[in-house]
Amino acid sequence: MIILFNPKATRPKNRRFPLSVLALAAMLEGREDYVIVDGNVDPDPAATILSLIKQAPVELLAVTVMPGPQMVSAIEPCKQIRLRYPKIPIVWGGYFPSVYTEATLNAPYVDFAVRGQGEDTLLELLEVVRAQRTPDSVRGLSFKDGNGAHHHNPERLMKSPDAFPQYPYDRLPTEKYIRPSFFGKRTAVHQASLGCPFRCSFCAIGPAFGSRQKMESTARTEAALRHLKSRYDVDAIQFYDMNFFLREDQALDLCERIAPLGLRWWCEARIDIVGGYSDKTLEAIRRAGCVMIFFGAESGSDWVLKEMNKELTTSQTLELAARIKQFGIIPEFSFVIGNPKDPERDTEECLAFVRKIKRINPESEIIIYHYTPVPQREHMYGDVEGQVEFPTTPEEWATPRWLNFTLRIDPATPWLRSSTKKLIDDFELVVESRWPTVQDIRLPAWGRHLLQALSSWRYAVRFYSVPVELQWAQQFIELRKPKVESL
C-alpha cells in the first residue's frame, strides 16, 4: 500500500480539494493500492497513518509539502512514522522540497525529495523502492545514499496536464471540500496548467518548476469543470494556475466553452497579457463567469519592476485598472514592498501608487506583502546573496522567526527598518479597513460600516500611524485576510 499524505495547511472553512495528492492518486488509480490521508480533514493524521500501517504493509509514505504551516504540520507525523517504522521510505514533494531541497534531505525522517512535477517521478520512485531500478536513474529526484550524502538527479521536463489522468475525486469525502465563498455556495478548485514562463526574481515558481508553463487543452478544462458541476453540483471555481491566461486565442476558446456552465470563477493572470486582449476577449471572459482576477502588480516604481525582472510597467497596471472596470471584473492587485537597495523610497512610491489605483478603480482589491527572498537559480532580487542565511532543516524553518518569514508577516530582513515595516503594516491596515474585501462573506454590514467609518479620515489625510482604533475594532470583527488565507 502507498499512503499519500496531505498535511494540514489551513482552517476547515478554507479547505479545498488537495490537488497535489489527487494528481498523484490519478497516477496510482487502477494500478496500485493507495490511501489518501488529508490533515485538513483528519484531526489526527499521524494516528490514522499508524493505523493503516498496522492493517497492511506500506511501501511508501508520500508527503506533499508547501512552505509555512503545511511544512510544520508534516514534521511530527513523519517523525512518528520513522520512529515506529524506520524501514518505511518517506518522500517529500511539492514547493518546499523543490526550493529547499538540501534542508529537506537534512531531515533524518526524509529519504527522498521530489523536485518539480511529481507524477512520473512517483511511479519511477516506486520501482526504486521495489529494487527494480536505481535512484540515480530517476529524473527530478534527490536522495541520500547509505552514507548520508545528498545526490541530486537532473531535472525532469514538465508535461502537459493532458498527459495525465483526471483526478479521482471520489477517493475523498468530497462534501468536505466544496465550500461556500464569495464566488458561489459550492466552490471547488481546479488547476489547468503548471509552471510559469516568466522569471520574476522574487518568485519561487521558477526555482521549483523552471521557466516553462504547460497548459491543458481547453477541451480537457471544459470536461473537468463540467464533471465538477454535474457530479458535485459545483457553482464556482477558483483556478490555482500561476498564469491562467497566456494566448488570447486559447483564452477566447476556453471562455466560449465554459460560458454555458454558468460558473462564477477567480483566477490569476499577468497585467500585460490581459491588458493586451481585445474588448471581444475581455467581454467573453466576463460572460464566461469571471468575477475577479488576481494580478501581480508588485510595485509602483518602474525601477523596482526592472530589478524584479517583471517585464511590466506601472503605466500598464494603471491602464488595466481603468479598462477592466468597464467589464465588471474586479482586479486584485498584489504588491511586494521592501526593495533591499532602497526600501524607504520603494515603500513611499508603492503606497502613493496604491492610492492612484484606488482613485482610478475604487473596487480594486489590494494585497501587500513584505519582500522575502527565495533562493534563485541566478541572482535573488535585490542582490541579497549573503545577506540572508536560510535554515538548513525543516525544524529550523518551523521556528516562529522563520515561519513569520515564510508567511511574510515579519521577514526580519536586515535591510528593512522597523519604522518602514511599521509604515507598510499600518497603511495595509487602513486600506483593508477602508475597503474590506468583497470576498469576506462573513463580515456583517455593521462591521463593514464601522471599519470604513473608523478608517476613512485616516486614508483621506494620509495619517496611518498608530491605528489603535482599527486594531481594537479587528479584535471584535474577524476580518478575512486574502493574503494569509492564500498561502
C-alpha positions in Angstrom: 0.0 0.0 0.0 1.1 3.6 -0.7 0.0 6.4 1.6 -0.5 9.9 0.1 -0.3 12.4 2.9 -1.5 16.0 2.7 -0.5 17.7 6.0 -2.8 20.3 7.4 -2.4 23.7 5.8 -5.5 25.7 6.5 -8.6 26.0 8.6 -11.7 24.0 7.8 -13.6 26.9 6.3 -10.8 27.5 3.8 -10.4 23.8 2.9 -10.3 22.9 -0.8 -9.5 19.8 -2.8 -5.8 18.8 -2.3 -4.9 18.9 -6.0 -1.3 17.8 -5.5 -2.2 14.5 -3.9 -5.1 14.0 -6.3 -2.7 14.3 -9.2 -0.6 11.5 -7.7 -3.6 9.5 -6.9 -4.7 9.7 -10.5 -1.4 8.0 -11.5 -2.0 5.2 -9.0 -5.7 4.7 -9.6 -6.4 1.2 -11.0 -2.8 0.1 -10.8 -1.7 0.4 -7.1 -3.3 0.0 -3.7 -3.2 3.5 -2.1 -4.9 5.7 0.6 -5.2 9.5 0.9 -4.8 11.0 4.3 -5.6 14.7 4.5 -4.7 16.6 7.6 -7.1 19.3 6.6 -9.9 16.8 7.3 -8.4 14.3 9.7 -7.8 15.7 13.1 -5.1 13.2 13.9 -3.4 12.1 10.6 -0.4 10.6 12.4 -2.7 8.1 14.2 -4.5 7.3 11.0 -1.3 6.6 9.2 -0.1 4.4 12.0 -3.4 2.5 12.0 -3.1 2.0 8.2 0.4 0.6 8.6 -0.9 -1.9 11.1 -3.5 -3.1 8.6 -1.3 -3.7 5.6 2.3 -3.4 4.5 3.2 0.1 3.4 5.7 0.5 0.6 6.0 4.3 0.6 4.7 7.4 2.5 4.5 10.3 0.0 4.0 13.7 1.6 3.2 16.9 -0.3 4.8 19.9 1.4 4.3 23.7 0.9 6.4 26.1 2.9 4.8 27.5 6.0 2.1 25.9 8.1 1.9 22.7 5.9 5.6 22.1 6.3 5.2 22.5 10.1 2.3 20.0 10.0 4.4 17.5 8.1 7.2 17.2 10.6 5.7 15.4 13.6 3.8 12.7 11.7 6.9 11.9 9.7 8.9 11.7 12.9 6.4 9.3 14.4 6.4 7.0 11.4 10.2 7.0 11.2 10.5 6.2 14.9 7.9 3.4 14.9 8.5 2.0 11.4 12.1 3.0 10.3 12.1 0.9 7.2 9.2 2.6 5.5 10.6 5.1 3.0 9.4 8.7 3.2 9.4 11.1 0.3 8.5 14.8 0.3 7.3 16.5 -2.8 5.9 20.0 -3.6 7.2 23.5 -3.3 9.2 23.1 -0.1 11.5 20.2 -1.2 11.7 21.7 -4.7 13.1 25.0 -3.4 14.7 23.9 -0.2 16.0 20.5 -1.2 19.0 20.4 1.0 17.0 21.3 4.1 14.5 18.6 3.2 17.2 15.9 3.0 18.8 17.1 6.2 15.7 15.8 8.0 16.5 12.2 9.3 12.9 11.2 8.6 13.0 12.1 4.9 14.7 9.7 2.4 13.8 11.2 -0.9 12.8 14.7 -2.2 10.9 15.1 -5.5 11.6 18.4 -7.3 9.1 19.9 -9.7 6.3 17.9 -11.4 6.0 14.6 -9.5 3.5 12.3 -11.3 6.1 10.3 -13.4 8.7 10.6 -10.6 6.4 8.9 -8.2 5.9 5.9 -10.4 9.7 5.6 -11.0 10.4 6.0 -7.3 8.1 3.0 -6.6 10.4 1.0 -8.9 13.3 2.2 -6.8 11.6 1.1 -3.6 10.9 -2.3 -5.2 14.6 -2.6 -6.2 13.6 -2.5 -9.9 15.9 0.4 -10.7 18.5 2.6 -9.0 17.6 6.0 -7.5 20.2 7.8 -9.6 18.1 6.9 -12.7 15.1 8.9 -11.7 14.9 12.5 -13.0 13.7 15.1 -10.6 14.7 13.0 -7.6 17.1 14.0 -4.8 18.1 11.3 -2.3 20.5 10.2 0.4 22.9 7.3 -0.1 23.9 4.8 2.6 26.5 7.3 3.9 24.0 10.1 4.2 25.5 12.0 1.2 23.0 14.0 -0.9 22.5 13.3 -4.6 20.5 15.5 -7.0 19.5 13.9 -10.3 18.9 16.0 -13.4 15.6 18.0 -13.7 12.6 16.3 -15.2 11.0 18.0 -18.1 7.4 19.0 -17.4 4.5 17.5 -19.3 1.1 19.0 -20.1 -1.8 18.0 -17.8 -3.2 16.3 -20.8 -0.6 13.6 -20.4 -2.1 12.5 -17.1 -5.4 11.1 -15.9 -8.2 13.2 -14.4 -8.4 13.4 -10.7 -10.2 10.6 -8.7 -12.3 13.0 -6.6 -14.4 10.1 -5.2 -11.5 8.8 -3.3 -12.1 11.8 -0.9 -15.1 12.9 1.2 -16.0 15.4 -1.5 -18.6 17.3 0.6 -15.9 18.4 3.0 -14.1 20.3 0.2 -16.9 22.1 -1.7 -17.4 25.2 0.4 -19.2 28.5 0.2 -17.3 31.5 -0.9 -17.9 35.0 -2.4 -17.9 33.3 -5.8 -20.6 30.7 -5.0 -22.3 28.5 -2.5 -20.4 25.4 -3.7 -16.9 26.4 -4.6 -14.3 24.0 -5.9 -10.8 24.4 -7.3 -9.1 23.4 -10.5 -5.6 23.8 -12.0 -5.4 24.0 -15.8 -1.6 24.5 -16.1 1.6 24.2 -14.2 4.7 26.5 -14.2 5.3 30.0 -15.5 7.4 31.2 -18.5 8.4 34.4 -16.8 11.4 34.8 -14.5 10.5 37.3 -11.8 13.5 37.3 -9.5 11.5 37.4 -6.2 9.3 34.3 -7.1 9.6 30.7 -6.0 7.8 29.3 -9.1 10.9 29.5 -11.3 13.2 27.6 -8.9 10.5 25.0 -8.4 9.4 24.4 -11.9 11.8 26.2 -14.2 10.8 28.7 -16.9 8.1 26.7 -18.7 4.4 26.6 -18.5 2.4 23.6 -19.6 -1.3 24.1 -20.1 -4.1 21.5 -20.6 -6.3 21.7 -23.6 -9.4 23.8 -23.4 -11.5 20.7 -24.1 -10.0 19.0 -21.0 -10.6 22.0 -18.8 -14.2 22.1 -20.0 -14.6 18.4 -19.3 -13.2 18.8 -15.8 -15.5 21.7 -14.9 -18.5 20.0 -16.5 -17.8 16.9 -14.3 -17.5 19.1 -11.1 -20.8 20.8 -11.9 -22.8 17.7 -12.9 -21.3 15.2 -10.4 -20.9 17.5 -7.3 -23.3 20.4 -8.1 -20.4 22.9 -8.1 -21.3 26.5 -8.9 -18.0 28.3 -8.6 -14.3 27.6 -9.3 -11.0 29.1 -8.1 -8.3 28.4 -10.6 -4.9 27.7 -9.0 -2.8 28.3 -12.1 0.1 30.7 -11.7 -0.9 32.3 -15.1 -4.4 31.3 -16.2 -4.2 33.3 -19.4 -1.3 33.2 -21.9 -2.5 33.0 -25.5 -5.6 35.1 -26.4 -7.0 32.5 -28.9 -6.9 29.9 -26.2 -8.5 32.2 -23.6 -11.3 33.0 -26.1 -11.9 29.4 -26.9 -12.0 28.3 -23.3 -14.4 31.0 -22.3 -16.7 30.2 -25.1 -16.6 26.5 -24.0 -17.3 27.1 -20.3 -19.8 30.0 -20.5 -22.8 27.6 -20.8 -21.8 26.0 -17.5 -22.9 29.1 -15.6 -20.0 29.0 -13.2 -18.5 32.0 -11.4 -14.7 32.0 -11.1 -11.5 33.5 -9.9 -8.0 33.2 -11.4 -4.5 34.6 -11.5 -3.1 36.4 -14.6 -0.5 38.8 -15.8 -1.3 42.5 -16.3 0.4 42.8 -19.6 -1.2 39.7 -21.1 -4.8 40.5 -20.1 -4.2 44.2 -20.9 -3.3 43.2 -24.4 -6.5 41.3 -25.0 -9.2 42.8 -27.2 -12.6 44.0 -25.9 -14.2 41.0 -27.5 -12.0 38.6 -25.4 -12.5 40.6 -22.2 -16.2 40.5 -22.8 -16.0 36.8 -23.4 -14.1 36.3 -20.1 -16.8 38.3 -18.2 -19.6 36.4 -19.9 -17.9 33.1 -19.1 -18.3 33.9 -15.4 -15.1 35.5 -14.4 -15.7 37.7 -11.3 -12.2 38.5 -10.1 -8.6 38.3 -11.4 -5.5 38.3 -9.2 -2.7 40.4 -10.8 0.9 40.7 -9.7 1.4 44.5 -9.9 4.3 44.1 -7.4 5.5 47.7 -7.4 4.6 51.3 -8.0 8.0 52.0 -9.4 9.4 51.2 -12.8 12.9 51.0 -11.5 11.9 48.3 -9.0 9.9 46.4 -11.6 13.0 46.4 -13.8 15.1 45.0 -10.9 12.4 42.3 -10.3 12.7 41.3 -14.0 8.9 41.7 -14.0 8.7 42.8 -17.7 6.0 45.2 -16.7 5.5 48.9 -16.3 3.4 50.9 -13.8 1.5 52.6 -16.7 0.3 49.1 -17.8 -1.1 48.5 -14.4 -3.0 51.8 -14.3 -4.3 51.2 -17.8 -5.6 47.8 -16.9 -7.2 49.1 -13.6 -9.2 51.6 -15.7 -10.0 49.3 -18.6 -11.1 46.2 -16.7 -13.7 48.2 -14.8 -15.7 48.5 -18.0 -16.2 44.7 -18.0 -17.3 44.4 -14.3 -14.3 42.2 -13.4 -12.7 43.0 -10.0 -8.9 43.3 -10.2 -7.0 42.1 -7.2 -3.5 43.7 -7.2 -0.6 42.4 -5.2 2.5 44.4 -4.2 5.9 43.2 -2.9 7.3 46.1 -0.9 10.8 46.5 0.5 13.4 46.7 -2.2 16.7 45.9 -0.5 18.6 48.7 -2.2 16.2 51.5 -1.1 13.3 50.2 0.9 12.2 53.6 2.1 11.9 55.0 -1.4 10.2 51.8 -2.6 7.7 52.0 0.2 6.8 55.6 -0.3 6.3 55.2 -4.1 4.3 52.0 -3.7 1.9 53.5 -1.2 1.4 56.5 -3.4 0.8 54.2 -6.4 -1.9 52.2 -4.5 -3.7 55.4 -3.8 -3.6 56.2 -7.5 -5.1 52.8 -8.4 -7.9 53.4 -5.9 -8.7 56.7 -7.5 -8.9 55.1 -10.9 -10.8 52.0 -9.8 -12.0 52.0 -6.2 -13.2 48.4 -6.5 -9.6 47.2 -6.9 -8.6 44.9 -4.1 -5.1 45.5 -2.7 -2.8 42.8 -1.2 0.5 43.9 0.3 3.5 41.6 1.0 6.9 42.3 2.6 9.6 41.2 0.2 11.1 37.9 1.5 13.9 36.4 -0.7 13.7 32.9 -2.2 16.8 31.1 -3.5 17.1 31.6 -7.2 18.9 29.8 -9.9 20.5 33.0 -10.9 20.5 36.1 -8.6 18.0 36.9 -6.0 16.0 40.1 -6.4 17.9 43.0 -4.8 21.3 41.2 -4.9 20.8 39.9 -1.4 23.1 36.9 -1.7 24.9 36.6 1.6 22.6 38.8 3.5 20.1 36.1 4.4 21.2 32.7 5.7 18.4 30.3 5.1 17.6 27.5 7.6 19.2 24.1 6.9 16.5 21.9 8.4 12.7 21.7 8.5 12.7 22.2 12.2 14.5 25.5 11.9 12.0 26.6 9.2 9.3 25.7 11.7 10.5 28.2 14.4 8.5 31.3 14.9 11.2 33.5 13.3 11.2 31.6 10.0 7.5 30.8 10.0 6.9 34.6 10.1 9.4 34.9 7.3 7.7 32.3 5.2 4.2 33.9 5.8 5.7 37.3 5.1 4.3 38.6 8.4 7.7 39.7 9.7 10.5 38.9 7.4 13.1 40.4 9.8 15.4 41.1 6.9 18.5 43.3 7.6 17.6 46.0 5.0 14.0 46.7 6.2 14.0 49.1 9.1 11.3 48.6 11.8 9.9 52.0 11.1 9.5 51.3 7.4 7.9 47.9 8.2 5.5 49.6 10.6 4.5 52.1 7.9 3.7 49.3 5.5 1.7 47.4 8.1 -0.2 50.5 9.2 -1.0 51.5 5.7 -2.2 48.0 4.9 -4.5 48.0 8.0 -6.0 51.4 7.0 -6.6 50.3 3.4 -8.1 46.9 4.3 -10.4 48.7 6.8 -11.4 51.4 4.4 -12.2 48.8 1.7 -12.9 45.4 3.3 -12.5 42.7 0.7 -15.8 41.8 -1.1 -14.7 38.2 -0.6 -15.5 38.4 3.1 -18.9 36.8 3.1 -19.0 36.5 6.9 -18.4 40.2 7.6 -21.7 41.7 8.8 -22.9 45.0 7.3 -22.4 46.8 10.6 -18.8 45.6 10.8 -18.1 46.8 7.3 -19.6 50.2 8.1 -17.7 50.5 11.4 -14.4 49.8 9.8 -15.0 52.2 7.0 -16.1 55.0 9.3 -13.0 54.5 11.5 -10.5 54.4 8.6 -11.9 57.0 6.2 -10.4 60.0 7.8 -7.0 58.4 8.2 -6.9 57.5 4.5 -8.2 61.0 3.5 -5.5 62.8 5.4 -2.8 60.2 4.9 -2.3 59.6 8.6 -1.6 55.9 9.0 0.5 55.8 12.3 -0.8 54.2 15.5 -4.1 52.9 14.2 -5.2 51.7 17.6 -8.9 52.1 16.9 -8.6 49.8 13.9 -6.6 47.2 15.8 -9.2 47.4 18.5 -12.1 47.0 16.0 -10.5 44.0 14.4 -10.4 42.2 17.8 -14.2 42.1 17.6 -14.6 41.8 13.8 -13.0 38.7 12.2 -11.8 40.3 9.0 -10.9 37.9 6.2 -7.3 38.2 5.1 -6.9 37.0 1.5 -3.1 37.4 1.8 -2.8 35.0 4.7 -5.5 32.6 3.5 -3.9 32.2 0.1 -0.6 31.0 1.5 
